[in-house]
Amino acid sequence: MTKYDYDIGVIGGGAAGLTIAAGSSQLGAKTLLVEKDDKLGGDCLHYGCVPSKTLIHSAHVYHQMKNASRFGLPQPEIPPVDFSKVTARIAEVIETIQVHDSVERFCGLGAQVEFGDARFADEHSITFGGKTISARTWAIATGSSPGIPPFKGLDQTPFITNKQIFSLKKLPESMIVLGAGPIATEMAQAFNRLGTRVEVVQRSTQILSKEDQDMAGVVMDAMAAEGVVFHLGASVIEVRDAHGQREVEFELGNGDRKTVRAEVLLVALGRTTNTAGLGLETIGVDMTKRGIPVDSRMRTSQKHIFAAGDVTGQHQFTHAAGYEGGIVVSNAIFRLPRKADYTHMPWCTYTWPELASIGLNEKSAQTAGREVEVMTENFEGNDRALAEGENRGKLKLLLDKGKPVGIQIAGPHAGELISEWVAIQNGGVKLSTLAGAIHPYPTLSEINKRVAGSYLGPKIFSDKIKKTLKFFFSYKGNACVLPED
């Protein structure tokens, strides 16, 4: 029987890799974790979820300060933002969380952590730092990096991505954002709120192009009202460095050409999976332009080598990476054939208002050929939203034969509100149960209960029901009728 140095080796110390390493080592498997950077935590901790949400909150507080008069308060004079203090707070939050993702913690769990560029020497061995180490099973969790488009002139023009934006020395006076996906829209709004003049250049005719247009429109309208300028349906012709300013020339759908100029250019046009340099092509692991294909058990074409997280090119969310890491542990360590199921995968874009989703939206339902019934509920009818002055947006519920198959929420704290639907969908809870459940008043969460009631109400208060009750109990009908005009 072949002897290996480790039971399982994990390449990549982000959300997926840390989940696999923690689970495997705590279950008694001799575990190796190799990370190419000098710290654990991956893109999410250092350049993604954590710094972006920290920045977004600072921008939200500043926005509230500048709009104190909306809430009946005296409007103070608000000085400009010292961005160095904002970045210092971001660094402090990262450092605090870094303790949880430390070498010491994982060593305490029983995992050996090494740093270096790993490359497969054969199907069971990798080389890094001048040494070769083997493992019976491997998991690739190397994540993704910002995608850089082949625009003319971009290679000769200074630009930033999410890897540089949180460590800028000062707040830019102006910024061009290429792209209008989640990262692009979040950063565009945050910097605009802090005082940067922001213009967004987007190839699609809507922002957040995977979302339904009406829901994405709620977000765009809010951002535009705050001052973000959008150029939709724009095909980039050339990018230029013009005397310390960045220029982007593009053509609109009607053939008009425009050029915008700003101090900083942010490129936020998707992600590229990190597979280069791993030597996967030499050991028979299939790859595509999107990433490493896996089956439902997260196995690659080499069944003892798993892949999880962004590197698969599937659901590029931190929570998806953690979930997939758990699937790998079940299959690689427990040896139980557990399959990944993304039916109820939630996601959220943390603009203000936020846009959160779970299950199908109208676009994906149409693509799947499914006929759905659509119910909507507006935040302007929610008392808590009115009290907080955040009544922009709505909830959209998709039903197939009365069963919820998708929910989108564009509104205040949508990411928190969608969590109730996570429990409902995963637990198979009926709409009647939700409609009959007691929600505290006044809360934003009442919108969830209300949309269920709006769907069931016409069925309960139908003429048929009224006639049946009248027949059995001799009810007399309306006691009051409004006079006609």
C-alpha positions in Angstrom: 0.0 0.0 0.0 1.4 3.4 -1.0 2.4 5.6 1.8 1.8 9.4 1.6 3.0 12.2 3.8 -0.5 13.5 4.4 -4.0 12.1 4.2 -5.2 15.3 2.5 -3.5 18.3 1.0 -5.3 21.6 0.4 -4.0 24.3 -2.0 -5.4 27.7 -1.2 -6.2 29.4 2.1 -9.4 31.2 1.3 -12.9 30.3 2.4 -13.1 26.9 0.7 -9.6 25.9 1.6 -9.9 26.9 5.2 -13.2 25.0 5.5 -11.6 21.9 4.1 -8.5 22.1 6.3 -10.4 22.8 9.5 -12.9 20.1 8.9 -10.4 17.4 7.8 -7.9 18.1 10.6 -10.6 18.1 13.3 -11.8 14.7 12.0 -8.3 13.2 12.5 -7.0 13.4 9.0 -3.3 14.4 8.7 -3.8 17.7 6.8 -1.6 20.0 4.9 -2.6 23.5 3.9 -0.5 25.5 1.3 -1.2 29.2 0.6 0.8 31.2 -1.9 0.4 34.5 -0.1 2.0 35.3 3.3 -1.4 35.3 5.2 -4.5 33.1 5.3 -7.9 34.4 4.5 -7.9 34.7 0.7 -9.4 37.4 -1.4 -12.5 37.7 0.7 -10.7 38.8 3.8 -8.0 41.0 2.2 -9.5 42.4 -1.0 -13.2 41.4 -1.1 -16.1 40.9 1.3 -14.5 42.2 4.5 -12.9 45.4 3.3 -15.7 46.2 0.9 -18.5 45.9 3.5 -16.3 48.0 6.0 -16.0 50.7 3.3 -19.6 50.5 2.4 -20.7 51.1 6.0 -18.3 54.0 6.5 -19.8 55.5 3.3 -23.4 54.9 4.5 -22.7 56.6 7.9 -21.2 59.6 6.0 -24.1 59.7 3.7 -26.5 59.8 6.7 -24.5 62.6 8.3 -24.7 64.7 5.1 -28.5 64.1 5.0 -29.3 64.7 8.7 -32.0 67.2 7.8 -34.1 64.3 6.2 -34.7 63.0 9.7 -35.7 66.3 11.2 -32.3 67.0 12.7 -30.0 70.0 12.4 -27.9 69.8 9.3 -24.2 70.2 10.5 -21.3 71.3 8.3 -19.7 68.0 7.3 -15.9 68.2 6.4 -14.4 66.2 3.5 -13.4 62.6 4.1 -9.9 61.8 5.2 -9.6 58.6 3.3 -6.4 57.5 5.2 -8.6 57.1 8.3 -11.1 55.1 6.4 -8.4 52.7 5.1 -7.0 52.5 8.6 -10.3 51.3 9.9 -10.5 48.8 7.1 -7.1 47.5 8.0 -8.1 47.2 11.7 -11.2 45.1 10.8 -9.1 42.8 8.6 -6.5 42.4 11.4 -9.2 41.5 13.9 -10.7 38.8 11.7 -7.2 37.6 10.7 -6.8 36.1 14.2 -9.5 33.6 13.2 -7.7 32.8 10.0 -4.2 32.5 11.6 -1.5 29.8 11.4 -1.7 29.3 15.1 -5.5 28.6 15.1 -5.1 26.0 12.3 -2.1 24.4 13.9 -4.2 24.1 17.1 -6.8 22.3 15.0 -4.1 19.9 13.8 -3.4 21.3 10.3 0.1 22.0 9.0 0.3 25.3 7.3 2.9 26.1 4.7 3.4 29.2 2.4 4.6 29.0 -1.2 3.7 28.4 -4.8 2.5 24.9 -5.1 2.8 22.9 -8.4 1.8 19.3 -9.0 4.8 17.0 -9.6 2.5 14.0 -10.2 -1.0 13.0 -9.3 -0.3 12.7 -5.6 2.6 15.1 -5.0 3.3 18.8 -5.2 6.5 20.8 -5.1 7.0 24.2 -3.3 9.9 25.9 -1.6 12.3 23.3 -3.0 10.6 20.3 -1.4 8.2 17.6 -2.6 5.2 16.5 -0.4 2.6 13.9 -1.1 -1.0 13.3 -0.1 -3.5 10.6 -0.7 -6.2 13.2 -1.6 -5.9 16.8 -2.8 -8.3 19.7 -2.8 -7.7 22.7 -5.1 -9.1 26.0 -3.6 -7.0 28.6 -5.3 -9.8 31.1 -5.9 -10.0 33.8 -8.5 -8.5 37.1 -9.5 -9.8 40.3 -11.2 -10.4 39.7 -14.9 -8.4 42.2 -17.1 -10.1 42.8 -20.5 -8.0 43.2 -23.7 -9.1 46.8 -24.3 -6.9 48.8 -26.5 -4.5 50.9 -24.4 -5.4 49.4 -21.1 -2.0 47.7 -20.8 -0.4 51.2 -21.0 -2.8 53.0 -18.7 -2.6 52.9 -14.9 -5.7 51.3 -13.4 -6.8 49.6 -10.1 -8.9 46.6 -9.3 -10.4 45.4 -6.0 -6.8 44.5 -4.9 -5.7 48.1 -4.7 -8.9 50.1 -4.1 -8.9 49.6 -0.3 -5.4 50.9 0.2 -5.6 54.2 -1.8 -3.6 56.9 -0.1 -6.3 59.5 -0.7 -9.9 59.8 -1.9 -10.0 60.3 -5.6 -11.7 63.4 -6.9 -13.2 61.4 -9.8 -13.4 57.7 -10.8 -14.4 55.7 -13.9 -15.7 52.2 -13.2 -15.6 49.7 -16.0 -18.3 47.2 -15.3 -21.6 47.2 -13.4 -21.6 43.9 -11.5 -21.7 43.5 -7.7 -18.2 44.8 -7.0 -18.5 47.6 -9.5 -21.8 48.9 -8.2 -20.9 48.6 -4.6 -17.7 50.5 -5.0 -19.3 53.1 -7.3 -21.9 54.0 -4.8 -19.5 53.9 -1.8 -17.0 56.2 -3.4 -19.7 58.5 -4.7 -21.1 58.8 -1.2 -17.7 59.6 0.2 -17.3 62.5 -2.3 -15.8 61.1 -5.5 -17.4 61.9 -8.8 -18.2 58.5 -10.3 -19.1 57.4 -13.8 -19.9 53.8 -14.7 -19.3 52.3 -18.2 -21.3 49.1 -18.8 -21.5 47.0 -21.9 -25.0 45.6 -21.0 -28.1 47.7 -21.1 -28.6 47.3 -17.4 -26.5 47.1 -14.3 -26.3 43.8 -12.4 -27.1 42.0 -15.6 -27.9 38.6 -14.0 -30.7 40.1 -12.0 -34.2 41.0 -13.3 -34.2 44.4 -14.9 -36.9 45.9 -12.7 -35.0 44.9 -9.5 -31.6 46.1 -10.8 -33.5 49.3 -11.8 -34.3 50.0 -8.1 -30.6 50.0 -7.3 -29.6 52.0 -10.3 -32.3 54.7 -9.7 -31.1 55.1 -6.1 -27.5 55.4 -7.2 -28.3 57.8 -10.0 -30.3 60.0 -7.5 -27.2 60.2 -5.4 -25.1 61.4 -8.3 -23.6 58.3 -10.0 -23.6 58.7 -13.8 -24.2 55.6 -15.9 -23.3 54.9 -19.5 -25.2 51.7 -20.5 -24.9 49.7 -23.7 -21.4 51.1 -24.1 -18.7 49.3 -26.0 -15.2 50.4 -25.0 -13.0 51.5 -28.0 -9.9 52.6 -26.2 -8.4 53.5 -22.8 -5.8 56.2 -22.5 -3.5 57.8 -20.0 -3.9 61.5 -20.6 -1.6 63.8 -18.6 -2.3 62.2 -15.2 -6.0 61.5 -16.0 -7.5 58.3 -17.3 -9.7 58.4 -20.4 -12.2 55.9 -21.7 -13.6 56.2 -25.2 -16.7 54.1 -25.9 -19.6 53.8 -28.4 -23.2 53.6 -27.4 -25.9 51.5 -29.0 -27.1 54.4 -31.2 -23.6 54.8 -32.7 -22.7 57.9 -30.6 -19.1 58.0 -29.4 -18.2 59.5 -26.0 -15.1 60.0 -23.9 -15.1 60.3 -20.1 -12.1 61.3 -18.0 -11.2 60.8 -14.3 -8.4 60.6 -11.9 -8.8 56.9 -11.2 -9.9 54.0 -13.4 -11.4 51.0 -11.6 -11.6 47.8 -13.7 -14.3 45.5 -12.3 -15.2 43.2 -15.2 -15.6 39.8 -13.8 -13.1 37.3 -12.4 -10.5 34.8 -13.7 -9.9 31.5 -12.0 -6.4 30.9 -10.5 -5.2 27.8 -12.2 -2.0 29.0 -13.9 1.2 27.4 -12.5 -0.5 24.5 -10.8 0.6 22.0 -13.4 -2.9 20.6 -13.7 -2.4 19.9 -17.5 0.4 17.4 -16.7 -1.6 15.3 -14.3 -4.9 14.9 -16.2 -7.1 17.4 -14.5 -9.4 18.9 -17.0 -9.8 22.7 -17.2 -11.9 25.1 -19.2 -11.8 28.9 -19.7 -14.2 29.2 -16.8 -12.2 27.1 -14.4 -11.9 23.5 -13.2 -15.0 21.4 -13.9 -16.2 19.3 -11.0 -19.0 16.8 -10.6 -21.7 17.1 -7.9 -19.3 15.7 -5.3 -16.7 18.4 -6.1 -14.4 15.9 -7.8 -12.3 16.8 -10.8 -11.5 14.5 -13.7 -9.0 12.9 -11.3 -11.4 11.5 -8.6 -8.9 11.8 -5.7 -8.5 15.5 -6.5 -11.3 17.8 -5.5 -11.9 21.5 -6.3 -14.0 24.0 -4.5 -14.7 27.8 -4.4 -14.1 30.3 -7.1 -11.6 28.1 -9.0 -14.5 26.0 -10.3 -15.9 29.0 -12.0 -19.4 28.3 -10.7 -20.9 30.2 -7.8 -18.3 32.8 -6.9 -19.5 33.7 -3.4 -17.7 33.2 -0.1 -20.7 31.4 1.3 -20.8 29.1 -1.7 -17.1 28.3 -1.2 -17.6 27.4 2.4 -20.5 25.2 1.5 -18.5 23.4 -1.2 -15.7 23.0 1.3 -18.1 21.0 3.5 -19.1 18.9 0.5 -15.4 18.0 -0.1 -15.0 17.0 3.6 -18.0 14.8 3.4 -16.7 13.0 0.4 -12.9 13.0 1.0 -12.9 12.3 4.7 -16.2 10.7 5.7 -16.2 9.0 2.3 -20.0 9.7 2.1 -21.3 10.5 -1.4 -22.8 13.9 -0.6 -23.8 16.0 -3.5 -23.8 19.8 -3.9 -27.3 21.3 -4.4 -27.5 25.0 -5.4 -31.3 25.1 -5.6 -31.5 27.4 -2.6 -28.3 29.4 -3.0 -28.8 33.0 -1.8 -26.7 36.0 -2.8 -26.7 39.7 -2.1 -25.3 42.9 -3.6 -24.5 45.3 -0.8 -25.5 48.6 -2.4 -28.1 50.8 -0.8 -30.7 49.6 -1.2 -29.4 46.1 -1.2 -30.4 43.5 -3.7 -30.7 39.9 -2.4 -32.0 36.8 -4.2 -32.6 33.1 -3.6 -33.8 30.6 -6.2 -35.2 31.6 -9.6 -35.7 35.1 -10.9 -37.8 35.9 -13.9 -34.8 35.7 -16.2 -33.7 32.3 -15.1 -37.3 31.0 -15.0 -37.7 32.0 -18.6 -34.4 30.4 -19.6 -35.5 27.2 -17.8 -38.9 27.3 -19.6 -40.8 27.5 -16.4 -44.1 29.4 -16.1 -44.2 31.3 -12.8 -46.7 33.5 -11.1 -45.2 36.8 -9.8 -46.3 38.6 -6.6 -44.7 41.9 -5.5 -44.8 43.9 -2.2 -43.5 47.5 -2.0 -41.5 48.8 0.9 -43.5 52.0 0.8 -46.2 49.9 2.5 -43.9 48.8 5.3 -44.2 51.0 8.5 -40.7 50.4 9.7 -39.3 51.4 6.3 -41.4 54.6 6.3 -40.2 55.4 9.9 -36.5 55.0 8.8 -37.0 57.0 5.6 -35.9 53.9 3.6 -39.0 53.0 1.7 -37.4 52.6 -1.7 -37.7 49.1 -3.3 -39.8 46.0 -3.3 -40.0 42.2 -2.8 -40.7 39.9 -5.7 -42.0 36.4 -5.1 -42.1 33.8 -7.8 -44.5 30.9 -7.5 -44.9 27.7 -9.4 -48.4 26.1 -8.7 -48.5 28.0 -5.4 -45.0 27.0 -4.3 -42.3 29.6 -3.8 -39.4 29.0 -6.3 -37.6 32.3 -6.1 -37.5 35.5 -4.1 -35.8 38.8 -4.9 -35.6 41.7 -2.5 -34.4 45.2 -3.5 -34.6 47.3 -0.4 -33.2 48.2 3.0 -31.3 45.3 4.7 -32.4 42.9 1.9 -29.5 40.6 2.7 -30.8 40.1 6.2 -34.4 39.8 5.1 -33.6 37.1 2.5 -32.4 34.8 5.4 -36.0 34.1 6.4 -36.6 32.8 2.9 -33.4 30.7 3.2 -35.0 28.9 6.1 -38.4 28.7 4.4 -37.0 27.3 1.1 -34.7 24.8 2.7 -37.3 23.7 5.3 -40.1 23.4 2.7 -42.2 25.8 4.8 -45.6 26.5 3.4 -46.7 30.1 2.6 -49.7 29.6 4.9 -47.3 28.9 7.7 -45.4 32.1 6.9 -48.6 34.1 6.6 -49.8 32.8 10.0 -46.5 33.4 11.8 -46.2 36.3 14.2 -43.6 38.9 13.2 -42.6 41.7 15.6 -44.0 45.1 14.7 -42.7 47.3 13.3 -40.0 45.5 11.4 -38.8 45.3 7.9 -39.3 41.5 8.0 -43.1 42.0 8.0 -42.8 42.4 4.2 -42.1 38.7 4.0 -45.3 37.8 5.9 -47.2 40.4 4.0 -46.4 39.1 0.5 -47.5 35.6 1.6 -50.8 37.1 2.9 -51.2 39.0 -0.3 -51.0 35.8 -2.3 -53.3 33.8 0.0 -55.8 36.6 0.8 -57.8 36.5 -2.4 -58.2 32.8 -2.0 -59.4 33.1 1.6 -61.6 36.1 1.1 -63.1 34.9 -2.2 -66.8 35.1 -3.1 -67.0 31.3 -2.9 -65.8 31.3 0.7 -68.2 34.1 1.6 -71.1 32.3 0.0 -70.3 29.1 1.8 -70.1 30.9 5.2 -73.4 32.7 4.4 -75.1 29.4 3.6 -74.0 27.7 6.8 -74.2 30.6 9.2 -76.6 33.1 7.7 -74.2 36.0 7.6 -75.8 39.2 6.3 -72.9 40.7 4.3 -71.5 44.2 4.2 -72.5 46.5 7.0 -71.2 49.7 5.3 -71.0 50.7 1.7 -69.1 53.8 0.5 -71.3 56.3 -1.4 -70.5 56.6 -5.1 -68.9 59.8 -6.4 
